[in-house]
Amino acid sequence: MGADAAKREPKSEPNVVLDWGPAQFRALLIGPDGEESERIETPQGIQSMVDGDFSGLLARTLTPWRQRRGPLSIVAAGMIGSRNGWLEMPYVPTPASPADLAAAARRLELEGGDTVTFLPGLTHRAARPYPDVMRGEETQLVGFGLGRDMTVVLPGTHAKWARIAGGRIERFQTFVTGEIFATLSRHSFLAKVAARPAVPDRQAFARGLAAARDAQPDAGGLLTRLFSVRTGWLAGKITPGEMVDYLSGLVIGWEFVEAERGGWCRAGDTVAVVGDDDLVDLYRRAAEASGLAVVMGPEDAAVRGALAITALV
Amino acid sequence: MGADAAKREPKSEPNVVLDWGPAQFRALLIGPDGEESERIETPQGIQSMVDGDFSGLLARTLTPWRQRRGPLSIVAAGMIGSRNGWLEMPYVPTPASPADLAAAARRLELEGGDTVTFLPGLTHRAARPYPDVMRGEETQLVGFGLGRDMTVVLPGTHAKWARIAGGRIERFQTFVTGEIFATLSRHSFLAKVAARPAVPDRQAFARGLAAARDAQPDAGGLLTRLFSVRTGWLAGKITPGEMVDYLSGLVIGWEFVEAERGGWCRAGDTVAVVGDDDLVDLYRRAAEASGLAVVMGPEDAAVRGALAITALV
C-alpha cells in the first residue's frame, strides 16, 4: 500500500506503539492507564525486509493482540517512516511544537481493520552545510516534556543535542559518536587487539573521558586522540580488556567537548539525558565529568511522546 | 629465529629494501645506482603469517634474486619490526637524526647467508596522553631529507605530521584519518547507500574539503560534520556516487583544520607532502585549500631513507 493511500483521519486512542527500527521490530501494547502492558520483539528490522511487505509482517506479528483486542490502533515514529522504511514521512521544520508534529502525521488503514498513524520527523534547516534531521528523537523529546528551557541530550548511534523552550523544540544537532565507536571498535586497528570485557570497565571509561577533556593545546583533536587507544596499549598503559571502554569514554567525552564549543552547554549548566538503554548512564558520567548537572529523562519517553502527539492528531 | 640472535654487524651495502606491511609483502631489488631495478609483491602481509615463519617465507620469496646475486643484504623498516611483526624493534626518541636511527638498527643473519637489517621506529615521548609512535615514516622523512626547517605531512591510514629542522626529526603527531575514512565508508550508515565511482570525483572531494573548512561556529566539530554525508544525500545534494569522495575530502580537510589548531601550519606556510600513492594528490589539494604552499616529496623516499640510514650503521 503506497503513501497515496494515507490520509488523516479523526483522532483515535492508540493502543499499540510501534518501534520498528533498522535492526529490530518492537511493538508495545498500551493498557488503559497509558502504560506498556506487553511487548513483542523480533529481529525482523527494516533492513531484513527484502520483499517490502511491511503491512503483511505487521499484521501477522500482531495477530495475538488483534484476536484479544480487535482491530489495533497503532502509532509509529522513527525510521519506519524513513526513505528506507515503509513510507517516507516528511520532516517538520524547527521550531516545532507537539501540535506541529501532530499536524504532519499520516494515518494508514490496513486490511483487517488496523490503522497505523505515522509520525513525522524533524528537520533543523539552519544547520550547515545541509539541514539536520531526526526521526524518533522528536517523539522522545515530547515525552520528556517541552515545558522547561534547557538542553536535552539523546544518546544513540547518531546522538542528538536539542534545545527545548516554551513548549517547542527550538533546534538540534547530530553527533555520529555511536557510529564512530561501533565502526572503530569492530573494524579498526584496535579490533584485533581489544578484548570485550564481560562487564563494563568504568575506570577505563573514565580514563577515556579524561583523555577527551585534556585541554593542553598539543593534546590534539579527535583524529589524534583516537590514536591514544593504540599508543596507550603500546606503552603498556591500556590493556586489551580496557580498550573498548577507554574508546567509549574518549568519543563520548569528545562529543561533550564539541557540544561545549558549539554553545550547547557550559560547566555549571543542567542538561537532560533521555534514552532507554545503557548509553544513558555513560552520558550521565560524561556530563558530570564536564561539570554539568544532569536530569535523567523517563525510560518510556518515546511511548509518552507518541501518545501525546497522537492525542493531538 | 628470535630477537636474541640479532646483533649489530659492520656496515654492508644493502641490495634489497623490504617493505613488509600488514596486508602486503613487497621487496625492491636495488641496482648499483641505488635505484629500484626490480620488485616482488605478494599479498602475504604480516596479518596472513599464521605460522610466524617470517625467515622461511622471505627466503623462498627472494630465491630468484639470491640465485642471481648471491646472499642478499636486506634492509627492513616499518611494521615488520613491530610487536605484531617478525621482531619488535625499539622506538628511538625524538629529536632524532639519521645516525640516531642507525645506532638502533639490528642485523639478523639468516640461514643461507642473507642478512636483514631492521631499522627502529620513532617515538615522541612528550605526546599526550601517551608517547606517539611511527614505524616506517621516519625512514621516509630521512629519504625526503632533514636539511630544511619545515612541516612534513605523510598521508596514510595513520597519517603523520612531522617537524624537521637542523638534520633531525624534532617531533610528530598522528592523525587516524585514513582509518576513519576506511571504516566509515565500508561499515557505517553510508556504506549501504554509497556507490564507489570508477574514477575519483574531484568535485565531490572539493565539496568535502569546503565542508571541513566551514568556520561558522554552528558548523560543529568532526562528529557533527560527518553526518553531512547523510544529510546531504537526504537533501538531494550528494548523490550515492559522490558520497565516498565527499567523505574523503571532509576527513582529510578536517585533518588540516586540526593540524592548524595544533600549530603545525598556518595559511601562507609551505609544507611538504611525502608518500607514494594516490593519497599524496589528495593531500596536496587539501593543503592548497588550506592556503598552504606545497613541496612534493620523491615517491621513493622510503627507499632513499632506508639506504641512507643503513649507510650509517
Interface residues (C-beta under 8 A of the other chain):
Chain A: R83 A126 A127 R128 P129 Y130 P131 D132 V133 T157 H158 Q173 T174 F175 V176 T177 E179 I180 A182 T183 L184 R186 H187 S188 F189 K192 A210 A211 D214 Q216 P217 D218 A219 G220 G221 L222 L223 T224 L226 F227 S228 T231 G232 L234 A235 K237 V251 W254 E255 V257 E258 R261 G262 G263
Chain B: R83 N84 A126 A127 R128 P129 Y130 P131 D132 V133 T157 H158 Q173 T174 F175 V176 T177 E179 I180 A182 T183 L184 R186 H187 S188 F189 A210 A211 D214 Q216 P217 D218 A219 G220 G221 L222 L223 T224 L226 F227 S228 T231 G232 L234 A235 K237 V251 W254 E255 V257 E258 R261 G262 G263
